[in-house]
Amino acid sequence: MQISSPVVNGPYTGMTIRDAAIKYLRLIGTPQKTGAIVKALQDGGARSSNLYRAIYNCLRICDEVTLTEDKKWKIVESDE
């Protein structure tokens, strides 16, 4: 699902919801709740009829992030 945006130069323009959410988490560097990710993506130009659900569902099946016990998404550390 591509992000449709009226913001021409928004930081998430042209990105998938998954890629935009991961980019945000990497930029912030600390675990974030789904609501905080939604707000950041909306502020960056993301528009969706149900962005919260779309972000949650995309991250839930993504191997690059995990949901912590306190319901925050965080980047999975690689073993390299």
PyMOL commands that set and color helices and strands:
alter all, ss='L'
color gray80, all
select helices_A, chain A and resi 17-28+34-43+51-60
alter helices_A, ss='H'
color red, helices_A
select strands_A, chain A and resi 65-67+73-75
alter strands_A, ss='S'
color yellow, strands_A
deselect
rebuild
show_as cartoon
